[in-house]
């Protein structure tokens, strides 16, 4: 079971910590058009749970793009994307659509105060994209490291990268239920299952609680408004894990 007084908590970004009112999608469209001259079926494409490289490959493959062609132009694509993202985040801010989700700041503050708890990211965003999104809502500086879509296009490969970086930073080899992966999609749950971590799913994105439960999440929360329940779900505090254990009486 490991040492449950210590916790590595890995957070997804979009739909879990914040909402950007479509900034990423708009930035992708602009950068794809500028670099590749086409955007694929972007209007109907589901970005949720995907890594940024996977999004590029999926969209362009639909219009006949080969893996070699796409890979060759990605070094040009990412700076274009990040530059467009910075601008689109500001557009979302002026529209009032850029926001931290309810309870997130309080949850992160509570976790940061807990001895033995390390906060990091596990996200499909490329690192620069994730950092700019967090900066846009003043959540930068909280997460010292992470694993990103810029590390691998395959999301389930990211947890192992996060564990390696945690060891490099802390000297601790976190394993199993010492690790909690917090996200809003079945892909986040799959990441937790890939390394035997605790999968904490929050229904603040596109996926409802029932879908997340069916995906195998250990704990499903409607949101983070009840910060104490969320802290207990993530930090365990000796309470048996079950969805019922962490559902407050309404």
N, C-alpha and C positions, 0 to 999 in steps of 0.2 A: 504493500500500500504506500510505502514511502513516508516521508516526513510531512504530515499535513499541516504543521505549523508554518511551513514555507510554501509559497504559491507563486507560480509564474502564470500571469493572466495575460492572454493574448487576445487583443481586440481587433475585430473587423472595423472598417471605417464607415463606408456608405450604408445608410439604413440602420446602423447599429449605434454609432456615435452622433452622426449628423445627417442632415438633408441638404442637398445643394441645388434643388430645383432644376435638375437637368443640366447643370453646368458641364459635367463630364461628357454627356452625350453630344452636346453642342460643340464642345472642343474637339471631340473625336471627328465629328462631321467636317469641321473646318480643316483639320490637319489631314484627314484622308483625302479630301478634295485637292488640297494644295500639293501633296506629295505623290499620290497615286492617281489623281484625276477621276476618282470614282469613290463611292461610299458604300456600295452594296445595299442590302435591305435593312438599312439602319433604323428606319421608322418602326418596324415591327420586331426588332431584335431585342431580346431580354439581356440587359447588361448585368443583372443581379447575380452575384456569386461567381462571376467570370474573372479571370485575370485580364489585365489590359492587353498583353500580347495575344491571348486567345481571342479577344474581341476583334482585333485587327485581322488575324488569320481567318476567323469565321466569316466576317463580312466580305473580305476580298475573295475568298474561295468561292463564294456564291456567284461571283462574276468572272470566274475562270482564273483568278490569280493563283500562281504556283507558290509553293512554300519557299523555293529558292528566290523567286522575285520579291516576295514580301520580306524575307529575311535580309536581303541585300539593301533594302531601303528603310529598314527600321531605324538605323542610326540617324537618318535624316528626319524620320517621322517624330521621334520622341521630343526633341526640342520644340518642334512646331506645335505638338500637342500641349506641352506644358505652358508655352507662351499663350496659346489660345485659352487654356484652362484658367490662367490667372485673370485674363480679361473676362471670361464668362462667370467666374466666381463673383467679380465685382458687379456684373449685370444682375446676377441673382440677389446680391445684397441690396441693390437699389430697388428691386422688385419686392423685397421682403421675404424671399423664399429660402435664404441661406440661414440655417439655424442649427443649434445644438439640440438634440432630442431631449425630451423631458427626463429629468433625474440624472442625466449623464454626468454633469459637473459634480454633483453631490456624491454620486457613486465613485467617481475617480478620486475625489478627495478622501472618501472613506477608505478606499483601498490603499491609497498612498500613505495613510496614517497607520496602516496595519503592519506590525513588524514582520519581516520575512517575506513580504509581498513585492514582487517585481512586475511592473507594468510594461508591456511591449505590444507591438502591432503584428497582426497577421492578416494581410490584405492583398487583394488582387491588383490594387493600384500599383503602378510603378512608384518607386520611392519618392521621386520629386513631386509627383501628383499627390500622393498621400500627404506629404509635408505641407504643400500649399493649401490643401483643403483644411488641414488642422489649423494652420496659421490663420486662415480666413475667419475662423470662429474662435480664435484665442485658446485653442487646445494644444498648441505647439509647446514643446518643452516638457510635456508630461511623459512621453514615451521615448526612452533613450535609444531604443533600437527596434528592429522588427524584421520580418520576412515579407517580401514584396513581389508583385508581379514581375518586376525587373530582375528578380532572382530566378524565376522559373515561370513558364507559361502554364505549367501543370499545378493546379492549386494544392493538391494533396502532397506535393513535394515540399511545400513551404513550412509545415510544422517542424520537420527535421532540421531545416535551415535555422529556424527560430531557436531551437534547442541548442544548436552549435553556437549561435551568437550569445545566448544566455550564459553558456558555460564560459565563453571567452570574456564576457563582461563581469561575471560574478564568481567564477570558479566553482559553481554549483552545477551538478549534472541533474537537472530536473527531469523527472520521468513519471509516466503514468498519471495518477490522479493528483500529483503535485502540480499538474498543469491544467489550467482551465482555458478553453477556447470559447470566446463569446462572439456570437454573430447572429445574423438575421436570415440566413438561407440554409437550405439543406447541404450546400457545398461547405459551409462552415462546420456543420455537424460531421460531414464526411472527413474533414481535416482532424477533428477531435478523435474520431474512431480510428483513423490511420495510425495514431500513436498511443491509443488507449487513454487519452486525456478525458477530462470531464467536459462534456459538451453542453454549454449553456446557450440556449436559443431564445431570442427575443423577437416577438411578433410586431416589430415596428417598421418592417420593410414590406415587401410585396407578399411574403408568405405568411399564412395564418398559422395559429398555434397548432391546429390539427395536422397540418402538413409537416411542421417541424417535429412534432411528436412522432409521426410516422417515419420520419427520416432517421430516428434513433437518438434524438437529443435526450440527455439525462434529465435536464431541467428545462422547462419552457415557461417563460415569463411573458405577460402581455406587453409590458414596457418596464422602464426603470423608475416609475413614479414612486413606488414603495421602495425606497432606497434600502431600508433595513432588510427586507426580504431578499432583495437583489444581492446584498452583501453576504447574507447567509447562504444563498444559493451558490455563490462563487467561492466563498471561503470555507464552506462546509461546517465549521464550528461544531463538529461532532454529531450533527443531526443526520440520520439515515437519508440517503438520496432517493427521492422518488418525486415524481411530479406533484403528488398530493402533499408531500412534506412542505413544499415551498409555496403552496397556493394559499394566500391569506384569505380569511373569511371576509366576504363582501357584504 
